[in-house]
Amino acid sequence: FRGVSVSEIKFAGNKLTKVGDGAFYGCSNIESITFNEGLTEIGDNAFWNCSKLEIINLPSTISEIGDNILWRCEALQQVNVAEGCSTFSAYDGVLYENDEDGNPSVLILCPVNNSGNEGTVTVPNTVIEVKDQAFSNNKGIVNIIFEDYTQDFIDANNSLTLGSGNISSDIFYNTEKLEYIKLPRGIEVIQPYS
């Protein structure tokens, strides 16, 4: 798909099951993409540098998402996941991986042009991990509020992990307008380079 000049792509039917690594790399004209039910996997760097991509719609059948799939998508506003997906979910355009009960447990990505609700992104109190670069380069978030964990959740040895600890974690790197982060009670470790 590299170099295609269309602005919108919609996959129909249910034949497409996998999008390979870098499949849409550098497709600088795509603004919106909608995947068909039946798609289960998106490979690493699939949409790398799709500079005009604003919205991506994922089906309920998606079960595996590679690393850095939306890296350098500078216009991205929201990620949507169809209702009924057991593996992933999206709340206010923010992408999460779900736990076995269907609750969001890993914050994967807050798009660079997503400023939440009036500048505030609220992270559910079921989230126990925030992936590397999850908020990197965000242009509009002013506040990030991690809801407090319940005592039962804490007693079950749950806690929040921010990033992998690698030098490139950069969870909040270059968040231009960010003024305030409220972390949940019960947090035990903030990884290096978060």
Backbone as CSV, one residue per row, in Angstrom:
resi,resn,N_x,N_y,N_z,CA_x,CA_y,CA_z,C_x,C_y,C_z
1,PHE,0.810,-1.207,0.000,0.000,0.000,0.000,0.848,1.264,0.000
2,ARG,2.141,1.117,0.169,3.011,2.286,0.259,2.796,3.202,-0.943
3,GLY,2.570,4.481,-0.631,2.428,5.473,-1.675,1.029,5.618,-2.249
4,VAL,0.028,4.874,-1.733,-1.327,5.051,-2.259,-1.806,6.460,-1.974
5,SER,-2.667,6.988,-2.846,-3.091,8.376,-2.706,-4.512,8.530,-2.196
6,VAL,-5.174,7.433,-1.823,-6.540,7.522,-1.305,-6.524,8.038,0.132
7,SER,-7.638,8.676,0.533,-7.695,9.214,1.894,-8.467,8.312,2.853
8,GLU,-9.270,7.394,2.314,-10.064,6.514,3.173,-10.012,5.093,2.630
9,ILE,-9.801,4.145,3.541,-9.795,2.733,3.159,-10.767,1.998,4.075
10,LYS,-11.653,1.214,3.473,-12.585,0.364,4.220,-12.482,-1.042,3.656
11,PHE,-12.230,-1.995,4.524,-12.180,-3.390,4.111,-13.550,-4.020,4.371
12,ALA,-14.105,-4.640,3.339,-15.410,-5.283,3.451,-15.226,-6.797,3.522
13,GLY,-16.320,-7.492,3.784,-16.266,-8.947,3.852,-15.548,-9.412,5.097
14,ASN,-15.034,-10.629,5.060,-14.336,-11.168,6.230,-13.106,-11.985,5.841
15,LYS,-12.586,-11.788,4.648,-11.440,-12.558,4.173,-10.110,-12.093,4.755
16,LEU,-9.961,-10.783,4.965,-8.700,-10.267,5.494,-8.565,-10.660,6.957
17,THR,-7.513,-11.423,7.277,-7.314,-11.880,8.652,-6.047,-11.326,9.282
18,LYS,-5.102,-10.852,8.465,-3.835,-10.373,9.002,-3.317,-9.201,8.173
19,VAL,-2.799,-8.188,8.877,-2.090,-7.079,8.252,-0.637,-7.236,8.665
20,GLY,0.248,-7.390,7.708,1.652,-7.667,7.994,2.447,-6.467,8.469
21,ASP,3.658,-6.732,8.920,4.567,-5.687,9.382,4.733,-4.620,8.309
22,GLY,4.577,-3.358,8.703,4.818,-2.238,7.800,3.903,-2.159,6.593
23,ALA,2.765,-2.822,6.617,1.894,-2.913,5.438,1.470,-1.559,4.880
24,PHE,1.251,-0.584,5.739,0.810,0.742,5.292,1.892,1.793,5.570
25,TYR,3.105,1.354,5.743,4.223,2.242,6.056,4.268,3.410,5.066
26,GLY,4.291,4.625,5.609,4.472,5.814,4.785,3.308,6.176,3.893
27,CYS,2.126,5.643,4.138,0.947,6.015,3.343,0.452,7.371,3.851
28,SER,1.050,8.409,3.351,0.865,9.745,3.917,-0.464,10.403,3.561
29,ASN,-1.295,9.796,2.721,-2.578,10.402,2.372,-3.772,9.784,3.081
30,ILE,-3.596,8.630,3.696,-4.716,7.960,4.373,-5.106,8.753,5.617
31,GLU,-6.406,9.082,5.713,-6.936,9.804,6.867,-7.774,8.900,7.769
32,SER,-8.373,7.877,7.181,-9.254,6.989,7.930,-9.133,5.578,7.369
33,ILE,-9.119,4.610,8.284,-9.075,3.211,7.850,-9.995,2.392,8.748
34,THR,-10.803,1.551,8.113,-11.743,0.694,8.825,-11.504,-0.740,8.387
35,PHE,-11.284,-1.602,9.370,-11.019,-3.006,9.078,-12.269,-3.847,9.251
36,ASN,-12.318,-4.923,8.493,-13.433,-5.859,8.494,-13.418,-6.781,9.707
37,GLU,-14.611,-7.267,10.053,-14.708,-8.347,11.018,-13.988,-9.541,10.410
38,GLY,-13.259,-10.264,11.195,-12.451,-11.385,10.710,-10.964,-11.098,10.832
39,LEU,-10.601,-9.805,10.847,-9.190,-9.450,11.044,-8.800,-9.804,12.474
40,THR,-7.709,-10.573,12.619,-7.276,-10.981,13.954,-5.923,-10.405,14.352
41,GLU,-5.105,-10.013,13.378,-3.731,-9.628,13.703,-3.258,-8.432,12.875
42,ILE,-2.561,-7.517,13.559,-1.885,-6.403,12.893,-0.421,-6.460,13.300
43,GLY,0.472,-6.484,12.323,1.901,-6.625,12.576,2.582,-5.345,13.030
44,ASP,3.841,-5.479,13.429,4.655,-4.362,13.888,4.723,-3.262,12.829
45,ASN,4.722,-2.016,13.298,4.927,-0.843,12.432,3.954,-0.770,11.266
46,ALA,2.785,-1.351,11.379,1.842,-1.461,10.263,1.476,-0.111,9.650
47,PHE,1.359,0.932,10.466,0.941,2.240,9.963,2.012,3.300,10.206
48,TRP,3.232,2.863,10.362,4.352,3.759,10.647,4.344,4.929,9.661
49,ASN,4.370,6.134,10.204,4.499,7.362,9.421,3.337,7.592,8.445
50,CYS,2.135,7.178,8.831,0.936,7.560,8.075,0.521,8.921,8.627
51,SER,1.154,9.945,8.131,1.135,11.270,8.753,-0.223,11.964,8.778
52,LYS,-1.171,11.563,7.934,-2.503,12.178,7.930,-3.572,11.293,8.560
53,LEU,-3.192,10.108,9.014,-4.164,9.184,9.593,-4.755,9.779,10.866
54,GLU,-6.082,9.951,10.874,-6.785,10.537,12.021,-7.553,9.504,12.830
55,ILE,-8.149,8.529,12.134,-9.028,7.562,12.800,-8.736,6.164,12.277
56,ILE,-8.636,5.221,13.206,-8.523,3.810,12.825,-9.609,3.043,13.569
57,ASN,-10.349,2.225,12.825,-11.448,1.439,13.375,-11.087,-0.040,13.289
58,LEU,-11.015,-0.672,14.462,-10.631,-2.079,14.554,-11.866,-2.937,14.822
59,PRO,-11.893,-4.162,14.293,-13.059,-5.034,14.480,-13.046,-5.750,15.827
60,SER,-14.157,-6.366,16.148,-14.260,-7.110,17.410,-13.405,-8.375,17.395
61,THR,-12.959,-8.798,16.216,-12.185,-10.036,16.085,-10.682,-9.838,16.280
62,ILE,-10.221,-8.598,16.441,-8.782,-8.343,16.588,-8.283,-8.979,17.891
63,SER,-7.203,-9.739,17.790,-6.688,-10.417,18.987,-5.193,-10.193,19.199
64,GLU,-4.510,-9.629,18.209,-3.075,-9.395,18.354,-2.692,-8.106,17.627
65,ILE,-1.989,-7.246,18.350,-1.517,-5.983,17.779,-0.021,-5.901,18.033
66,GLY,0.743,-5.675,16.968,2.194,-5.601,17.068,2.681,-4.322,17.720
67,ASP,3.991,-4.178,17.804,4.611,-3.006,18.409,4.604,-1.833,17.440
68,ASN,4.478,-0.654,18.005,4.609,0.604,17.254,3.722,0.670,16.020
69,ILE,2.522,0.133,16.087,1.692,0.104,14.878,1.284,1.505,14.425
70,LEU,1.217,2.458,15.321,0.775,3.803,14.967,1.850,4.849,15.235
71,TRP,3.099,4.435,15.192,4.210,5.344,15.448,4.311,6.372,14.326
72,ARG,4.505,7.620,14.707,4.651,8.752,13.790,3.389,9.030,12.987
73,CYS,2.257,8.686,13.549,0.964,9.063,12.962,0.563,10.376,13.626
74,GLU,1.112,11.460,13.132,1.045,12.763,13.789,-0.329,13.414,13.786
75,ALA,-1.271,12.918,12.999,-2.617,13.488,12.965,-3.628,12.632,13.738
76,LEU,-3.170,11.504,14.289,-4.081,10.532,14.903,-4.866,11.141,16.059
77,GLN,-6.205,10.983,15.985,-7.101,11.505,17.015,-7.735,10.398,17.845
78,GLN,-8.083,9.297,17.187,-8.729,8.243,17.954,-8.565,6.870,17.326
79,VAL,-8.573,5.900,18.230,-8.598,4.493,17.856,-9.926,3.963,18.375
80,ASN,-10.669,3.278,17.520,-11.946,2.689,17.917,-11.846,1.179,17.796
81,VAL,-12.453,0.482,18.750,-12.523,-0.974,18.712,-13.999,-1.353,18.774
82,ALA,-14.433,-2.194,17.854,-15.837,-2.598,17.802,-16.257,-3.270,19.102
83,GLU,-17.500,-3.026,19.461,-18.064,-3.627,20.665,-18.007,-5.142,20.563
84,GLY,-17.722,-5.791,21.663,-17.667,-7.249,21.691,-16.273,-7.830,21.572
85,CYS,-15.269,-6.965,21.398,-13.893,-7.457,21.317,-13.430,-7.840,22.723
86,SER,-12.956,-9.056,22.880,-12.535,-9.502,24.212,-11.084,-9.126,24.526
87,THR,-10.263,-8.893,23.512,-8.835,-8.668,23.715,-8.465,-7.202,23.858
88,PHE,-9.140,-6.321,23.132,-8.820,-4.892,23.142,-10.090,-4.068,23.315
89,SER,-9.903,-2.845,23.773,-11.011,-1.908,23.894,-10.474,-0.496,23.718
90,ALA,-11.381,0.421,23.469,-11.009,1.833,23.364,-12.030,2.646,24.138
91,TYR,-11.529,3.564,24.935,-12.372,4.485,25.684,-11.896,5.888,25.363
92,ASP,-12.804,6.693,24.865,-12.472,8.064,24.461,-11.298,8.092,23.489
93,GLY,-11.225,7.102,22.604,-10.185,7.073,21.585,-8.845,6.537,22.026
94,VAL,-8.730,6.127,23.298,-7.483,5.589,23.852,-7.548,4.064,23.760
95,LEU,-6.468,3.444,23.290,-6.429,1.997,23.060,-5.909,1.249,24.275
96,TYR,-6.645,0.214,24.681,-6.288,-0.638,25.822,-6.289,-2.104,25.412
97,GLU,-5.451,-2.891,26.096,-5.545,-4.345,26.038,-6.344,-4.774,27.252
98,ASN,-7.234,-5.745,27.073,-8.103,-6.182,28.162,-7.527,-7.370,28.913
99,ASP,-7.955,-7.516,30.169,-7.614,-8.713,30.938,-8.608,-9.826,30.584
100,GLU,-8.476,-10.970,31.235,-9.330,-12.116,30.910,-10.799,-11.879,31.237
101,ASP,-11.085,-10.871,32.061,-12.473,-10.535,32.386,-13.048,-9.473,31.455
102,GLY,-12.241,-9.017,30.499,-12.707,-8.003,29.558,-12.527,-6.573,30.025
103,ASN,-11.806,-6.390,31.136,-11.552,-5.043,31.646,-10.252,-4.499,31.055
104,PRO,-10.188,-3.195,30.774,-8.925,-2.636,30.274,-7.834,-2.782,31.327
105,SER,-6.697,-3.403,30.949,-5.628,-3.620,31.923,-4.294,-3.022,31.489
106,VAL,-4.103,-2.808,30.181,-2.859,-2.246,29.673,-3.204,-1.072,28.758
107,LEU,-2.712,0.113,29.107,-2.904,1.270,28.247,-1.823,1.213,27.175
108,ILE,-2.247,1.028,25.931,-1.305,0.875,24.832,-0.951,2.219,24.223
109,LEU,-1.966,3.047,23.953,-1.716,4.277,23.209,-2.821,5.297,23.405
110,CYS,-2.412,6.514,23.671,-3.299,7.663,23.594,-2.831,8.458,22.380
111,PRO,-3.643,8.546,21.325,-3.215,9.216,20.101,-2.710,10.644,20.330
112,VAL,-1.791,11.073,19.484,-1.120,12.368,19.662,-2.073,13.551,19.609
113,ASN,-3.192,13.441,18.899,-4.148,14.540,18.822,-5.408,14.277,19.627
114,ASN,-5.343,13.368,20.564,-6.473,13.094,21.437,-6.228,13.823,22.751
115,SER,-7.133,14.746,23.076,-6.959,15.492,24.327,-7.979,15.087,25.376
116,GLY,-8.584,13.918,25.184,-9.520,13.418,26.181,-10.778,14.257,26.248
117,ASN,-11.318,14.372,27.449,-12.526,15.154,27.695,-12.107,16.505,28.264
118,GLU,-12.167,17.542,27.445,-11.772,18.894,27.842,-10.357,18.933,28.412
119,GLY,-9.443,18.203,27.770,-8.040,18.217,28.147,-7.643,17.183,29.185
120,THR,-8.609,16.370,29.619,-8.325,15.374,30.660,-8.574,13.963,30.150
121,VAL,-7.580,13.099,30.311,-7.733,11.675,30.031,-7.822,10.973,31.380
122,THR,-8.888,10.197,31.556,-9.081,9.435,32.786,-8.804,7.965,32.480
123,VAL,-7.858,7.386,33.211,-7.455,5.999,33.016,-8.210,5.134,34.022
124,PRO,-8.924,4.109,33.559,-9.715,3.255,34.457,-8.870,2.600,35.555
125,ASN,-9.512,2.312,36.679,-8.800,1.735,37.825,-8.545,0.242,37.694
126,THR,-8.694,-0.287,36.501,-8.335,-1.680,36.232,-7.007,-1.771,35.483
127,VAL,-6.453,-0.627,35.092,-5.206,-0.601,34.321,-4.022,-0.828,35.248
128,ILE,-3.176,-1.830,34.902,-2.011,-2.143,35.730,-0.692,-1.906,34.991
129,GLU,-0.769,-1.523,33.705,0.441,-1.266,32.943,0.189,-0.171,31.919
130,VAL,1.185,0.694,31.741,1.166,1.694,30.682,2.372,1.403,29.796
131,LYS,2.118,1.167,28.519,3.173,0.808,27.572,4.107,1.983,27.284
132,ASP,5.313,1.659,26.844,6.278,2.662,26.422,5.646,3.588,25.385
133,GLN,5.948,4.861,25.496,5.540,5.900,24.549,4.029,6.054,24.421
134,ALA,3.274,5.600,25.415,1.816,5.630,25.340,1.251,7.034,25.139
135,PHE,1.869,8.029,25.756,1.397,9.412,25.627,2.391,10.293,24.866
136,SER,3.466,9.729,24.360,4.524,10.506,23.706,3.978,11.415,22.619
137,ASN,4.487,12.625,22.620,4.194,13.629,21.595,2.740,14.084,21.566
138,ASN,1.979,13.797,22.617,0.598,14.240,22.633,0.550,15.761,22.665
139,LYS,-0.352,16.317,21.881,-0.402,17.768,21.697,-1.493,18.466,22.484
140,GLY,-2.389,17.721,23.159,-3.518,18.391,23.774,-3.839,18.055,25.216
141,ILE,-3.313,16.953,25.731,-3.669,16.558,27.097,-3.077,17.537,28.105
142,VAL,-3.922,17.984,29.024,-3.488,18.857,30.112,-3.374,18.045,31.403
143,ASN,-4.315,17.122,31.606,-4.359,16.310,32.825,-4.504,14.832,32.485
144,ILE,-3.791,13.997,33.233,-3.989,12.551,33.152,-4.341,12.094,34.561
145,ILE,-5.519,11.504,34.685,-6.020,11.065,35.984,-6.101,9.538,35.985
146,PHE,-5.308,8.898,36.810,-5.420,7.457,37.021,-6.389,7.267,38.178
147,GLU,-7.516,6.618,37.904,-8.482,6.377,38.967,-7.839,5.541,40.061
148,ASP,-8.195,5.816,41.314,-7.650,5.042,42.429,-8.146,3.604,42.388
149,TYR,-7.247,2.702,42.764,-7.611,1.296,42.866,-8.477,1.079,44.093
150,THR,-9.354,0.086,44.026,-10.102,-0.311,45.213,-9.152,-1.070,46.138
151,GLN,-9.491,-1.146,47.397,-8.651,-1.877,48.350,-8.559,-3.354,47.979
152,ASP,-9.662,-3.933,47.514,-9.642,-5.336,47.088,-8.667,-5.550,45.937
153,PHE,-8.618,-4.604,45.012,-7.709,-4.686,43.871,-6.259,-4.655,44.350
154,ILE,-5.964,-3.768,45.295,-4.612,-3.663,45.864,-4.274,-4.926,46.659
155,ASP,-5.231,-5.405,47.451,-5.013,-6.610,48.256,-4.735,-7.842,47.398
156,ALA,-5.176,-7.810,46.140,-4.921,-8.919,45.224,-3.564,-8.762,44.526
157,ASN,-2.695,-7.913,45.114,-1.331,-7.671,44.616,-1.271,-7.024,43.240
158,ASN,-2.253,-6.191,42.933,-2.234,-5.419,41.696,-1.589,-4.070,41.960
159,SER,-0.848,-3.593,40.999,-0.215,-2.281,41.082,0.042,-1.795,39.669
160,LEU,0.295,-0.526,39.525,0.549,0.068,38.216,2.030,0.011,37.881
161,THR,2.354,-0.403,36.647,3.714,-0.358,36.132,3.743,0.636,34.989
162,LEU,4.607,1.619,35.112,4.760,2.628,34.062,5.973,2.289,33.218
163,GLY,5.756,1.810,32.000,6.832,1.544,31.052,7.629,0.295,31.353
164,SER,8.551,0.016,30.425,9.370,-1.191,30.508,10.657,-0.981,31.293
165,GLY,11.028,0.273,31.508,12.295,0.559,32.168,13.430,0.768,31.183
166,ASN,13.169,0.580,29.901,14.192,0.833,28.884,14.383,2.331,28.705
167,ILE,15.538,2.720,28.211,15.835,4.135,28.033,14.863,4.805,27.058
168,SER,14.208,4.018,26.237,13.258,4.577,25.271,11.811,4.508,25.755
169,SER,11.583,4.286,27.039,10.218,4.194,27.559,9.412,5.447,27.226
170,ASP,9.921,6.591,27.602,9.356,7.890,27.200,7.831,7.946,27.209
171,ILE,7.204,7.471,28.253,5.747,7.420,28.307,5.122,8.801,28.114
172,PHE,5.681,9.799,28.768,5.107,11.143,28.717,5.973,12.114,27.921
173,TYR,6.889,11.598,27.123,7.842,12.425,26.392,7.140,13.435,25.480
174,ASN,7.569,14.674,25.578,7.125,15.743,24.679,5.608,15.935,24.674
175,THR,4.981,15.767,25.833,3.552,16.063,25.953,3.445,17.558,26.226
176,GLU,3.255,18.318,25.162,3.406,19.763,25.144,2.598,20.513,26.204
177,LYS,1.361,20.093,26.445,0.484,20.853,27.335,0.252,20.195,28.687
178,LEU,0.854,19.041,28.918,0.612,18.293,30.145,1.074,19.079,31.361
179,GLU,0.145,19.273,32.300,0.429,20.014,33.528,0.318,19.150,34.777
180,TYR,-0.487,18.095,34.729,-0.817,17.375,35.953,-1.031,15.893,35.666
181,ILE,-0.420,15.040,36.496,-0.649,13.596,36.449,-1.008,13.151,37.851
182,LYS,-2.162,12.513,37.996,-2.554,11.942,39.284,-2.392,10.430,39.168
183,LEU,-1.472,9.888,39.942,-1.229,8.443,39.955,-2.127,7.795,41.004
184,PRO,-2.461,6.516,40.821,-3.385,5.860,41.751,-2.725,5.498,43.073
185,ARG,-3.532,5.446,44.106,-3.002,4.938,45.375,-2.679,3.471,45.160
186,GLY,-1.645,3.011,45.790,-1.237,1.614,45.643,-0.120,1.423,44.635
187,ILE,0.309,2.492,43.950,1.404,2.349,42.994,2.676,1.996,43.761
188,GLU,3.449,1.047,43.253,4.640,0.580,43.939,5.937,0.941,43.227
189,VAL,5.939,0.934,41.877,7.180,1.137,41.134,6.923,2.058,39.950
190,ILE,7.802,3.018,39.766,7.855,3.791,38.529,9.168,3.402,37.874
191,GLN,9.075,2.794,36.708,10.259,2.282,36.031,11.171,3.426,35.613
192,PRO,12.481,3.152,35.487,13.408,4.166,34.966,12.965,4.657,33.589
193,TYR,13.256,5.891,33.297,12.998,6.514,31.988,11.524,6.609,31.624
194,SER,10.652,6.512,32.602,9.226,6.604,32.311,8.856,7.991,31.846
